[in-house]
Amino acid sequence: MTRHSSGLTELEGAVLSEIHHRQNRTAFKVRRAFQTSPSIEWSGSAGAVYPAIRRLVEAGLIDSTPIETGHKGSHLSLSPEGVAAVEGWICDPVRATSVGVDPFRLRAGLWATLDPAMRADALRRLRLTVEEELQRLTVSLDALDPVEQARSEWSIRLQTMRLRWLEDQGAGSKPE
């Protein structure tokens, strides 16, 4: 993974954020947050969480203290250096505005290369999938913590823009 001006990879920044902002104070809880992420890219990163936590502990960004209640594991918190690192990661304008890995954007131009019938079917299925995702995101919005609620609101806007783009491509009706 590429490190940027904050010194953190996206995975490391997300791990620190889970611990510090979402109060996931054990490696298991952090890993679980990745596993249950609506983003398949993050859910696929769940296996990389434990090594990332180890690196961040070794770098002095995470303090790890053994859990003394009979459970295996450690209680995680950010050191002052970890707080500074995650704040630098949060506020990095270049990283925050990068288009990043976007599977929809990556494929957008390629859909035009398909046979017309295959393209029409692909765009129809995309529209239905985006509509289903919008429904899922909207239903659970009020039950989320403030961090995840903001992420979901962004996802709703992104999916709405995708739906409008699909409409412009002739894939069905516009969103309401």
C-alpha positions in Angstrom: 0.0 0.0 0.0 1.2 3.5 -0.8 2.0 5.8 2.1 1.2 9.5 1.6 2.0 12.8 3.4 0.3 11.7 6.6 2.5 8.6 6.7 -0.5 6.3 6.8 -2.0 4.0 4.1 -5.8 4.2 3.7 -6.1 0.9 5.5 -4.0 2.2 8.5 -6.0 5.5 8.6 -9.3 3.6 8.6 -8.0 1.2 11.3 -7.0 4.2 13.5 -10.4 5.8 12.9 -12.3 2.7 13.9 -10.4 2.6 17.2 -10.5 6.3 17.9 -13.7 7.6 16.4 -16.0 4.5 16.4 -14.8 3.1 19.7 -13.9 -0.3 18.3 -11.3 -1.0 21.0 -10.2 -4.6 20.2 -8.6 -6.1 17.0 -11.6 -8.4 16.7 -14.0 -5.4 16.7 -11.9 -3.5 14.2 -11.7 -6.5 11.9 -15.5 -7.0 12.3 -16.1 -3.4 11.2 -14.2 -4.2 8.0 -16.0 -7.5 7.4 -19.4 -5.9 7.7 -18.5 -2.8 5.6 -20.9 -2.1 2.7 -17.8 -1.6 0.6 -16.6 -4.9 -0.8 -13.1 -3.4 -1.0 -13.1 -2.8 2.7 -14.8 -6.1 3.6 -12.1 -7.9 1.5 -9.4 -6.1 3.6 -10.6 -7.8 6.9 -7.6 -10.2 6.7 -5.2 -7.3 6.5 -6.5 -5.7 9.7 -4.4 -7.7 12.2 -1.1 -7.1 10.4 -2.0 -3.4 10.1 -2.7 -3.2 13.9 0.6 -4.9 14.6 2.4 -2.4 12.4 0.7 0.5 14.1 1.4 -0.8 17.6 5.1 -1.3 16.6 5.2 2.3 15.2 3.9 3.6 18.5 0.6 4.9 17.1 -1.6 2.4 19.0 -1.3 1.5 22.7 -2.2 -2.1 23.4 -2.9 -3.3 26.9 -3.9 -6.9 27.7 -7.6 -7.5 28.6 -7.7 -8.7 32.2 -11.3 -10.1 32.2 -10.3 -13.6 31.1 -10.8 -12.9 27.4 -7.9 -13.2 25.0 -6.8 -10.0 23.3 -5.9 -6.5 24.0 -7.6 -3.2 24.6 -6.6 -0.7 21.9 -6.3 3.1 22.1 -4.4 5.7 20.1 -1.3 7.2 21.6 -0.9 10.9 21.2 1.2 10.2 18.1 -1.6 8.0 16.8 -4.1 10.8 17.3 -1.9 13.2 15.4 -1.4 10.7 12.6 -5.1 10.0 12.2 -5.9 13.7 12.3 -3.2 14.3 9.6 -4.8 11.5 7.5 -8.3 12.9 8.0 -7.2 16.4 6.9 -5.0 15.6 4.0 -6.8 17.4 1.1 -5.0 15.6 -1.7 -5.9 12.2 -0.4 -9.4 13.2 0.6 -10.2 14.5 -2.9 -8.6 11.7 -4.8 -11.1 9.7 -6.9 -9.5 6.6 -5.6 -10.5 3.1 -6.7 -14.0 3.4 -8.2 -15.2 0.3 -10.0 -18.1 2.2 -11.6 -15.8 4.9 -13.0 -13.3 2.2 -14.2 -16.0 0.4 -16.2 -18.0 3.5 -17.4 -16.2 3.9 -20.7 -16.0 0.2 -21.3 -19.8 -0.3 -21.3 -19.9 1.7 -24.6 -17.7 -1.0 -26.2 -20.2 -3.7 -25.6 -22.6 -5.2 -28.2 -25.8 -3.0 -28.0 -27.9 -5.8 -26.6 -25.3 -6.7 -24.0 -24.8 -3.0 -23.1 -28.5 -2.4 -22.7 -28.8 -5.5 -20.4 -25.7 -4.5 -18.4 -27.0 -0.9 -17.9 -30.4 -2.2 -16.9 -28.9 -4.6 -14.3 -26.7 -1.8 -13.1 -29.7 0.5 -12.6 -31.5 -2.1 -10.6 -28.5 -2.8 -8.4 -28.0 0.9 -7.7 -31.7 1.3 -6.9 -31.4 -1.7 -4.5 -28.3 -0.2 -2.9 -30.1 3.2 -2.5 -33.0 1.5 -0.8 -30.7 -0.4 1.6 -28.7 2.7 2.5 -31.8 4.8 3.1 -33.6 2.3 5.3 -30.8 2.0 7.9 -29.6 5.7 7.9 -31.2 6.8 11.2 -29.9 3.8 13.2 -26.2 4.6 12.4 -23.6 6.3 14.6 -22.6 9.8 13.3 -19.5 8.7 11.6 -21.2 5.9 9.6 -24.2 8.1 9.0 -22.1 10.7 7.2 -20.5 7.9 5.2 -23.9 6.5 4.2 -25.2 10.0 3.3 -22.2 10.3 0.9 -22.9 6.9 -0.5 -26.5 7.9 -1.2 -25.3 10.9 -3.1 -22.8 8.9 -5.0 -25.4 6.2 -6.0 -27.9 8.9 -6.9 -25.3 10.4 -9.3 -24.6 6.9 -10.7 -28.3 6.5 -11.3 -28.6 9.8 -13.1 -25.6 8.9 -15.3 -27.2 5.5 -16.1 -30.4 7.4 -17.1 -28.3 9.6 -19.4 -27.0 6.4 -21.0 -30.6 5.2 -21.6 -30.8 2.8 -18.7 -34.3 3.7 -17.5 -36.1 6.3 -15.5 -34.5 9.1 -13.5 -34.3 8.9 -9.7 -37.1 10.7 -7.8 
